[in-house]
Amino acid sequence: MKSSPIKPPSFGQALLQAMVDRRLFTFLLLLAFVSAAPLRAENYTPGAQHVFTHASGAVPADTYQYSLWVPKDYKPEHLYPVVFFLHGSTGRDHPKEAMKNMVSDRLVDNKPWTAAGYSGNHPNQFGRGYLHVAPAKPGFSWDMDKFKRLLDHVKRQVNINADRVYVTGFSMGGRGAWEIASIAAPKYRIAAILPIGAYACDVVRRGATPETCETVGTPVWVQHCPLDPVSKISEQIALLQNHLDCGGYGRVTMIPGEGHIDEPSDADRKYFDLRMEWMLSQSHGTPVNTLVQVDGGTILEFVSGERGFIGDTARHGFFEPGSVIRITARETWNGKRFVKWASASGTFADPAARTAVYTTAASDTQIMPLYGTDPVKLAVVGGTAKPTNPQPGDTVTVTAERAESNVGTNRHFCWHTDQQVDIPLPQRRSFMFTMPSRDVTFTARVIPADY
C-alpha cells in the first residue's frame, strides 16, 4: 500500500505550534526558577526562625549561614528594620546553633513583647515589627566581607529598610558589631550598634578625625561587666572614647556582677529592654534619638518633631534634639506637693506647671519633678561635688579624685549609684546631673589593672 505523503503544516498551523512550544518552554523555565528561588517571607511559618545553610544550597559558601525570624504580619509591600545578633568566638557549624540569643529569646509567639524592644505606647513604631537575623560562623573572628554578602543575601529574601539596620552581639560578636560600624557602616548605613562584653577591641580600625573615624555616624550603647576577665573593659572603653572624640554619640551600661556576662542580671534585665528600644528608635542619616527619662513622672504626648518614640512605661522616650513633648508628674510624693520641674538640659515652657511642655536638647536628659522644700544630702565617695551642698533642682558636677585612667598602672574606674540617677558615661572622671528631691550617693569604684 502506497503511503500518503506528509503534508507540511500551513503557515497558521506552524505559528500555532510555535506559540504552544514557546508557552511550554516558558512554563518549564518559570517552574525551574520558582523551584530554585528562595522561599519568600510571606510563606514562612509565623514566629518561626528559618535557616539558610550551605548544605541546602540556600546560601553560597562564601556567605555566612543564618537563621531569619519574620513577624507573622509581614507584608511584602512594607520595609522592615532588621536586627543582627553576632555570637561569640566559639564556632557554630549550623545556624540552629546561633538561633538562641538575647534577641531571639525575647521574640516569643510572635507577640510584641516589651522585652524584645516593643512599646505599647507606640504600637506601629517598627512598621509592623522587625526582622531578626542570627548568622553562624566557624573559627574565631567575624569577616566583614562575608557580613556584607550576608546582608545582601537577606535583602533578597525580605524587604529591609536600608536606614534601619542594627547590629548587636556578645564577646567576639560585640567586637564584630564595632568592626561592622567602622568598616561596613558607610556602605550599609548601620543605624546603631549595641556591643555586649566586646572582646579584643584594641584591634578594631580607628580614625583620628570625623572624616576618618567611620563609626561617627553610628550611635553606640556599650554593655560591659567591669570585672570581666575575658573581654577587657579598658579596650572597649578606649575604642568608645575614640568614637566620642570624633564626634560620635555613645552611652555605657556597666552590667552588674562579675565575669564574662552576656545575659543581664535580674537587676539589669528590664533595662536591657530599654536599650533595645533605644537601638530600634535610631535611623541612619538622621540626628540621634537621645534618651529622655522622667524620674517620677510620665511622658503624655509627643507633640512635635521627627521619629519620636515613647517607651513602654512612658517614663522614658527617645527624641531628636528640638523635639517637643508633654510630661506630667504626681501631685504629691511622700506627702510633699509638686513644686517645679528641673533638668540639666532642655527647656520648659513653664517649669511650675505639673503638666508641662518640654523641648529636648542634643544630649541624654533626666527630668526631675521636685517636691517640697526640705534639704537633701549628696555624698560622693572617691570624688567631689560642686556645689558641695546642692538643693533639689541644682545642676551638680561630680569629679573623681583620680584621673580616668593611669597609663602607668592601667587602672580604671566607673561611677556607681543605687539611686537611679542616670549617668550616660560612668567611666568618665566628671559628669553632671540634676539633684532630685531625695538623698543621693555616688561611688567611684576602682577596676583592677588586669581588666
FIBATI-329590 format. One record per residue (C-alpha): x, y, z; residue in one letter. Coordinates in steps of 0.05 Angstrom, whole numbers, padded with zeros to 5 digits, always signed. Each point is the difference from the previous one (the first is absolute). Layout:
XYZA ...
***
This chain:
+00000+00000+00000M +00027+00067-00020K +00009+00047+00058S -00029+00069-00004S +00051+00056-00002P +00005+00042+00064I -00026+00069-00014K +00041+00056+00029P -00039+00042+00051P -00033+00062-00024S +00028+00067+00022F -00057+00007+00050G +00012-00070+00029Q +00074+00013+00005A -00012+00065+00036L -00048-00033+00049L +00049-00056+00015Q +00056+00049+00012A -00043+00038+00050M -00017-00064+00037V +00073-00020+00002D +00020+00069+00024R -00052-00001+00056R +00022-00069+00021L +00073+00023+00002F -00018+00062+00039T -00041-00041+00050F +00057-00050+00010L +00050+00057+00008L -00045+00035+00051L -00011-00066+00038L +00075-00011+00004A +00010+00072+00024F -00053-00005+00054V +00028-00066+00024S +00070+00030+00006A -00021+00067+00028A +00002+00010+00076P -00065-00002+00038L -00029+00069+00008R -00017+00024+00070A -00075+00002-00012E +00002-00076-00003N +00038-00011+00064Y -00031-00029+00063T -00018+00058+00046P +00048+00008+00057G +00048-00054-00023A +00074+00010-00015Q +00019-00028-00068H +00071-00023-00017V +00041+00014-00062F +00058-00050-00005T +00057-00017-00046H -00021-00073-00003A -00069+00017-00027S +00028+00048-00051G -00043+00056+00029A +00061+00043+00013V +00067+00001-00038P +00062-00029+00033A +00033+00069+00002D -00058+00028+00043T -00018-00013+00072Y -00054-00051+00014Q -00056+00031+00041Y -00069-00005+00031S -00054+00051-00017L -00059+00018+00044W -00059+00033-00034V -00061+00029+00037P -00067-00032-00014K -00030+00063-00031D +00057+00009-00050Y -00024+00036-00063K +00044+00001-00062P -00019+00071-00016E +00029+00026+00066H +00073+00014+00017L +00024-00031+00065Y +00055+00015+00050P +00049-00058+00010V +00040-00018+00063V +00063-00043-00009F +00027-00038+00061F +00072-00023-00006L +00019-00058+00046H +00065-00007+00039G +00067-00029-00022S -00018-00074+00006T -00014-00027-00070G -00070-00019-00023R -00006-00052-00055D -00075+00009-00011H -00046+00061+00007P -00044-00038+00048K +00057+00008+00050E -00005+00076-00006A -00076+00003+00003M -00004+00009+00076K +00027+00067+00022N -00020+00061+00040M -00045+00026-00055V -00032-00064-00026S -00015-00023+00071D -00045+00062+00006R -00038-00011-00065L -00051-00048+00029V -00062-00024-00036D +00003+00059-00048N -00026+00046+00054K +00026+00071+00006P +00033-00010+00068W +00030+00058+00037T +00061-00043+00012A +00013-00002-00075A +00002+00076-00005G -00073+00014-00016Y -00041+00055+00033S -00075-00001+00014G +00002+00076-00004N +00023-00004-00072H -00033-00061-00032P +00021+00015-00071N +00070+00022+00017Q +00034-00052-00044F -00047-00002-00059G -00031-00067+00020R +00058-00029+00038G +00073-00013-00016Y +00042-00056-00029L +00053-00038+00038H +00061-00033-00031V +00048-00046+00038A +00060-00020-00043P +00046-00058+00017A +00074-00005-00013K +00057-00048+00015P +00066+00025+00026G +00018+00061+00041F -00016+00066-00034S -00056+00031-00040W +00018+00014-00073D -00025+00067-00025M -00004-00021-00073D -00042-00060+00019K -00045+00045+00042F -00011+00046-00060K -00019-00060-00043R -00046-00025+00056L -00037+00067+00003L -00008-00001-00076D -00027-00071+00003H -00051+00018+00054V -00023+00059-00042K -00018-00049-00055R -00044-00040+00047Q -00039+00056+00035V -00012+00074-00007N +00048+00039+00045I +00000+00073+00019N +00071+00017-00021A +00004+00056+00052D -00020-00046+00058R +00052-00054+00002V +00023-00015+00072Y +00057-00044+00026V +00010-00028+00069T +00041-00058+00026G +00038-00030+00058F +00075-00008+00010S +00031-00010-00069M -00069+00018-00027G +00004+00066+00039G +00067+00014-00033R -00032-00020-00066G -00053+00054+00011A +00055+00051+00008W +00036-00025-00062E -00064+00004-00041I -00011+00071+00023A +00071+00019-00018S +00003-00035-00067I -00069-00017-00027A -00039+00058+00031A +00016+00051-00055P -00023-00047-00055K -00058-00035+00036Y -00024+00058+00043R +00003-00035+00068I -00050+00037+00043A +00025-00020+00070A +00041-00053+00035I -00006-00032+00069L +00066-00036+00015P -00003-00045+00062I +00064-00020+00036G +00039+00013-00064A +00065-00039-00005Y +00068+00026-00024A -00024+00068-00022C +00071+00026-00005D +00005-00030-00070V -00061+00037-00028V +00018+00051-00053R -00002+00071+00026R +00001+00068-00032G +00029+00064+00029A -00050+00049-00029T -00075+00000-00016P +00020-00011-00072E +00042-00062+00015T -00039-00026+00060C -00053-00040-00036E -00040-00017+00063T -00017+00074+00010V -00067-00006-00037G -00022-00061+00041T -00025+00010+00071P +00028-00050+00050V -00025-00027+00067W +00053-00042+00034V -00017-00055+00050Q +00058-00029+00040H +00011-00032+00067C +00059+00039+00030P +00027-00063+00033L +00004-00041-00064D +00065-00041-00002P -00010-00020-00073V -00020+00063-00035S +00039+00059+00028K -00045+00060+00012I +00060+00046-00007S +00007-00020-00073E -00073+00013-00017Q -00002+00066+00039I +00061+00024-00039A -00036-00016-00065L -00063+00036+00024L +00041+00060+00021Q +00030+00005-00070N -00071-00002-00028H -00021+00056+00048L +00062+00041-00016D -00018-00003-00074C -00069+00029+00016G -00041-00065+00006G -00055-00015+00049Y +00009-00053+00053G -00026-00027+00066R +00027-00052+00049V -00036-00048+00046T +00043-00036+00051M -00032-00070+00007I -00005-00020+00073P +00037-00061+00023G +00068-00031-00016E +00023-00042-00059G -00010-00005-00076H -00074+00016+00003I -00047-00001-00060D -00069-00004+00032E -00018+00059+00046P -00012-00015+00073S -00069+00004+00030D +00017+00070+00024A +00019+00022-00070D -00048-00041-00043R -00054+00053-00007K +00052+00051-00021Y +00021-00045-00058F -00070+00011-00026D +00013+00075+00002L +00065-00009-00038R -00036-00041-00054M -00051+00056-00006E +00056+00051-00007W +00034-00039-00055M -00065-00010-00039L -00018+00074+00005S +00062+00020-00040Q +00001+00013-00075S +00063+00010-00041H +00013+00069-00028G -00044+00035+00051T +00016+00034+00066P +00010-00049+00057V -00062-00015+00041N +00027+00015+00070T -00029-00029+00064L -00049+00042+00041V -00019-00029+00068Q -00053+00030+00045V +00017-00018+00072D -00066-00005+00037G -00044+00021-00059G -00023-00022-00068T +00001+00023-00073I -00071+00014-00021L +00010+00020-00072E +00050+00009-00056F -00021+00070-00023V +00047+00015-00057S +00065-00022-00033G +00024-00060-00040E -00001-00074+00018R -00022+00010+00072G -00002-00064+00041F -00035-00007+00068I +00024-00060+00040G -00045-00056+00026D -00004+00029+00070T -00008+00072-00026A +00054+00019+00051R +00050+00006-00056H +00004+00013-00074G +00048+00014-00057F -00002+00065-00038F +00040+00042-00049E +00027+00066+00027P -00053+00055-00002G -00059-00048+00007S -00058+00022+00043V -00033-00047+00050I -00054+00008+00053R +00016-00028+00069I -00037-00006+00066T +00017-00017+00072A -00038-00022+00062R -00032+00055+00041E +00033-00026+00063T +00058-00045+00017W +00017-00025+00070N -00050+00050+00027G +00033+00059-00035K -00034+00042-00055R +00028+00010-00069F +00042+00064-00005V +00032+00002-00069K +00038-00037-00055W +00076+00000-00006A +00050-00028-00050S +00074+00011-00017A -00019+00012-00074S -00059+00016-00043G -00053+00052+00015T -00069+00003+00032F -00055+00046-00025A -00022+00007+00073D +00041-00039+00051P -00052+00013+00054A -00055-00036-00038A -00010-00071+00023R -00021-00019-00071T +00053+00036-00040A +00027+00007-00070V +00075-00017-00007Y +00047+00010-00059T +00056-00051-00004T +00074+00015-00005A +00056-00032-00041A +00019-00046+00058S -00029-00054+00045D -00043+00033+00053T -00031-00019+00067Q -00059+00044+00019I -00016+00008+00074M -00066+00020+00031P +00016+00034+00066L -00042-00008+00062Y +00001+00043+00063G +00058+00043+00024T +00034-00046+00049D +00077-00004-00004P +00033-00061-00031V +00068-00032+00007K +00052-00016-00053L +00058-00047+00015A +00058-00013-00049V +00047-00057+00019V +00066+00008-00036G -00015+00068-00028G -00028+00070+00010T -00064+00037-00019A -00013+00072-00020K -00040+00029+00032P +00017-00040+00062T -00069+00005+00032N -00049+00004-00059P -00074+00014+00006Q -00052-00038-00039P +00002+00023-00072G +00072+00023+00001D +00046-00023-00056T +00059-00035+00034V +00068-00018-00028T +00033-00062+00030V +00074-00012-00010T +00043-00059+00020A +00063+00009+00041E +00042-00041-00049R +00005+00007-00075A -00042-00042-00048E +00058-00049-00008S +00072-00003+00023N +00041-00024-00060V +00057-00024+00045G -00043-00047+00040T -00058-00009-00049N -00050+00014+00055R -00072+00020-00017H -00063+00014+00038F -00074+00010-00010C -00053+00039+00037W -00054-00037+00037H -00065+00021+00034T -00062-00036+00026D -00045+00061-00005Q -00019-00008-00074Q +00036+00063-00021V +00019-00008-00073D +00074+00004-00016I +00007-00008-00076P +00076-00009+00002L +00018-00028+00069P +00072-00013-00020Q +00015+00075-00005R +00034+00038+00055R -00053+00054+00002S -00075+00003-00014F -00060+00046+00014M -00069-00017+00027F -00061+00034+00029T -00009-00007+00075M -00067-00034+00015P -00045+00008+00062S +00037-00057+00035R +00068-00018+00027D +00051-00026-00051V +00067-00036+00007T +00052-00011-00055F +00059-00046+00007T +00062-00003-00045A +00016-00074-00005R +00071-00019-00020V +00006-00054-00053I +00061-00045+00009P +00058+00009-00048A -00009-00067-00036D -00070+00020-00024Y 
***
